[in-house]
Amino acid sequence: MNQLGKPVKGKIDHEKETKPLFGGIIMLISFAVAPKIAISLLDMAKNNMNKFFYFG
């Protein structure tokens, strides 16, 4: 934004191009990684509960 409150074309166009790109990449990474993290956390939780019940 310049002093008059009007959007500057260069900056706005650049943001429009890059923001959805980064959002899409982050969504793809999160969708790809989240199930693996969830499964590993569930496995860790099961192992910890088994240790707790058997040895605790």
N, CA, C and O atoms as a DFTB+ gen file, in Angstrom:
224 C
 N C O
     1  1       0.854      -1.189       0.000
     2  2       0.000       0.000       0.000
     3  2       0.892       1.243       0.000
     4  3       1.869       1.324       0.745
     5  1       0.534       2.211      -0.854
     6  2       1.280       3.465      -0.840
     7  2       0.594       4.459       0.092
     8  3      -0.372       4.110       0.771
     9  1       1.088       5.694       0.129
    10  2       0.587       6.665       1.102
    11  2      -0.884       7.005       0.878
    12  3      -1.579       7.359       1.830
    13  1      -1.375       6.906      -0.358
    14  2      -2.761       7.266      -0.644
    15  2      -3.729       6.138      -0.293
    16  3      -4.943       6.324      -0.367
    17  1      -3.210       4.977       0.084
    18  2      -4.080       3.873       0.446
    19  2      -4.453       3.004      -0.738
    20  3      -5.266       2.088      -0.609
    21  1      -3.858       3.287      -1.903
    22  2      -4.148       2.460      -3.077
    23  2      -3.134       1.320      -3.146
    24  3      -1.955       1.537      -2.868
    25  1      -3.556       0.132      -3.503
    26  2      -2.610      -0.982      -3.583
    27  2      -1.596      -0.782      -4.699
    28  3      -1.932      -0.303      -5.782
    29  1      -0.370      -1.148      -4.425
    30  2       0.680      -1.071      -5.435
    31  2       0.617      -2.361      -6.250
    32  3       0.641      -3.458      -5.692
    33  1       0.538      -2.221      -7.578
    34  2       0.279      -3.392      -8.427
    35  2       1.336      -4.472      -8.262
    36  3       0.991      -5.646      -8.133
    37  1       2.601      -4.112      -8.263
    38  2       3.667      -5.114      -8.225
    39  2       3.575      -5.993      -6.993
    40  3       3.630      -7.219      -7.094
    41  1       3.434      -5.374      -5.829
    42  2       3.395      -6.147      -4.583
    43  2       2.158      -7.044      -4.536
    44  3       2.259      -8.214      -4.168
    45  1       1.007      -6.513      -4.901
    46  2      -0.233      -7.284      -4.818
    47  2      -0.168      -8.489      -5.753
    48  3      -0.537      -9.596      -5.360
    49  1       0.296      -8.286      -6.981
    50  2       0.389      -9.401      -7.926
    51  2       1.342     -10.459      -7.399
    52  3       1.064     -11.654      -7.495
    53  1       2.461     -10.025      -6.843
    54  2       3.449     -10.981      -6.328
    55  2       2.845     -11.791      -5.183
    56  3       3.027     -13.007      -5.124
    57  1       2.132     -11.134      -4.281
    58  2       1.519     -11.846      -3.156
    59  2       0.464     -12.827      -3.656
    60  3       0.369     -13.945      -3.151
    61  1      -0.333     -12.415      -4.647
    62  2      -1.373     -13.305      -5.171
    63  2      -0.750     -14.555      -5.772
    64  3      -1.333     -15.636      -5.690
    65  1       0.422     -14.421      -6.374
    66  2       1.061     -15.577      -6.998
    67  2       1.681     -16.496      -5.959
    68  3       1.602     -17.717      -6.095
    69  1       2.299     -15.933      -4.917
    70  2       3.093     -16.760      -4.007
    71  2       2.266     -17.345      -2.867
    72  3       2.514     -18.481      -2.464
    73  1       1.296     -16.610      -2.338
    74  2       0.578     -17.101      -1.158
    75  2      -0.148     -18.423      -1.416
    76  3       0.001     -19.341      -0.609
    77  1      -0.929     -18.573      -2.498
    78  2      -1.589     -19.872      -2.732
    79  2      -0.583     -20.981      -2.964
    80  3      -0.827     -22.129      -2.592
    81  1       0.551     -20.649      -3.579
    82  2       1.580     -21.657      -3.833
    83  2       2.105     -22.201      -2.516
    84  3       2.169     -23.415      -2.324
    85  1       2.486     -21.302      -1.600
    86  2       2.987     -21.750      -0.295
    87  2       1.895     -22.496       0.466
    88  3       2.172     -23.507       1.111
    89  1       0.670     -22.011       0.399
    90  2      -0.429     -22.683       1.081
    91  2      -0.621     -24.094       0.561
    92  3      -0.822     -25.027       1.338
    93  1      -0.558     -24.250      -0.753
    94  2      -0.714     -25.577      -1.346
    95  2       0.410     -26.507      -0.952
    96  3       0.179     -27.678      -0.652
    97  1       1.640     -25.984      -0.952
    98  2       2.790     -26.817      -0.576
    99  2       2.653     -27.249       0.879
   100  3       2.866     -28.417       1.205
   101  1       2.296     -26.306       1.754
   102  2       2.164     -26.632       3.183
   103  2       1.053     -27.660       3.378
   104  3       1.201     -28.588       4.172
   105  1      -0.071     -27.498       2.650
   106  2      -1.166     -28.463       2.782
   107  2      -0.729     -29.841       2.307
   108  3      -1.035     -30.847       2.946
   109  1      -0.005     -29.890       1.174
   110  2       0.456     -31.187       0.661
   111  2       1.381     -31.854       1.663
   112  3       1.260     -33.050       1.930
   113  1       2.320     -31.069       2.226
   114  2       3.270     -31.636       3.192
   115  2       2.514     -32.134       4.420
   116  3       2.779     -33.228       4.918
   117  1       1.571     -31.326       4.906
   118  2       0.852     -31.723       6.123
   119  2       0.014     -32.971       5.868
   120  3      -0.056     -33.853       6.724
   121  1      -0.629     -33.057       4.692
   122  2      -1.426     -34.251       4.384
   123  2      -0.542     -35.472       4.220
   124  3      -0.946     -36.583       4.564
   125  1       0.670     -35.274       3.692
   126  2       1.568     -36.413       3.484
   127  2       2.184     -36.871       4.806
   128  3       2.370     -38.068       5.027
   129  1       2.501     -35.915       5.684
   130  2       3.260     -36.236       6.896
   131  2       2.344     -36.555       8.077
   132  3       2.689     -37.387       8.916
   133  1       1.190     -35.910       8.150
   134  2       0.321     -36.061       9.322
   135  2      -0.056     -37.512       9.613
   136  3       0.022     -37.921      10.772
   137  1      -0.462     -38.314       8.621
   138  2      -0.814     -39.711       8.941
   139  2       0.358     -40.483       9.519
   140  3       0.183     -41.275      10.445
   141  1       1.559     -40.260       8.979
   142  2       2.738     -40.968       9.491
   143  2       3.004     -40.571      10.934
   144  3       3.301     -41.420      11.775
   145  1       2.897     -39.261      11.220
   146  2       3.130     -38.787      12.590
   147  2       2.066     -39.371      13.519
   148  3       2.377     -39.817      14.623
   149  1       0.812     -39.366      13.068
   150  2      -0.272     -39.885      13.911
   151  2      -0.051     -41.364      14.209
   152  3      -0.220     -41.803      15.347
   153  1       0.328     -42.134      13.186
   154  2       0.545     -43.577      13.384
   155  2       1.707     -43.806      14.347
   156  3       1.624     -44.650      15.239
   157  1       2.793     -43.049      14.165
   158  2       3.944     -43.250      15.050
   159  2       3.592     -42.845      16.482
   160  3       4.028     -43.496      17.431
   161  1       2.804     -41.775      16.647
   162  2       2.389     -41.369      17.993
   163  2       1.497     -42.435      18.619
   164  3       1.621     -42.727      19.808
   165  1       0.596     -43.018      17.824
   166  2      -0.266     -44.081      18.356
   167  2       0.565     -45.283      18.773
   168  3       0.318     -45.878      19.822
   169  1       1.556     -45.643      17.951
   170  2       2.419     -46.776      18.306
   171  2       3.177     -46.485      19.596
   172  3       3.289     -47.349      20.466
   173  1       3.702     -45.256      19.716
   174  2       4.427     -44.889      20.935
   175  2       3.492     -44.962      22.142
   176  3       3.874     -45.459      23.201
   177  1       2.276     -44.466      21.976
   178  2       1.317     -44.483      23.084
   179  2       1.004     -45.921      23.497
   180  3       0.951     -46.229      24.688
   181  1       0.798     -46.800      22.512
   182  2       0.520     -48.207      22.830
   183  2       1.691     -48.829      23.576
   184  3       1.496     -49.522      24.574
   185  1       2.907     -48.585      23.097
   186  2       4.087     -49.158      23.745
   187  2       4.222     -48.637      25.173
   188  3       4.509     -49.404      26.092
   189  1       4.014     -47.336      25.359
   190  2       4.134     -46.758      26.695
   191  2       3.061     -47.315      27.624
   192  3       3.334     -47.593      28.791
   193  1       1.841     -47.480      27.113
   194  2       0.772     -48.023      27.952
   195  2       1.081     -49.469      28.331
   196  3       0.855     -49.871      29.472
   197  1       1.596     -50.251      27.383
   198  2       1.940     -51.643      27.680
   199  2       3.016     -51.704      28.756
   200  3       2.920     -52.496      29.693
   201  1       4.048     -50.860      28.621
   202  2       5.110     -50.831      29.631
   203  2       4.528     -50.437      30.987
   204  3       4.862     -51.026      32.016
   205  1       3.660     -49.438      30.971
   206  2       3.091     -48.944      32.221
   207  2       2.274     -50.039      32.902
   208  3       2.388     -50.243      34.111
   209  1       1.455     -50.738      32.129
   210  2       0.582     -51.747      32.734
   211  2       1.359     -52.990      33.156
   212  3       1.065     -53.584      34.194
   213  1       2.354     -53.387      32.354
   214  2       3.076     -54.621      32.692
   215  2       4.090     -54.395      33.810
   216  3       4.216     -55.211      34.723
   217  1       4.813     -53.275      33.725
   218  2       5.913     -53.073      34.673
   219  2       5.542     -52.113      35.787
   220  3       6.224     -52.071      36.811
   221  1       4.466     -51.333      35.611
   222  2       4.091     -50.370      36.629
   223  2       3.188     -51.004      37.636
   224  3       2.760     -50.344      38.583
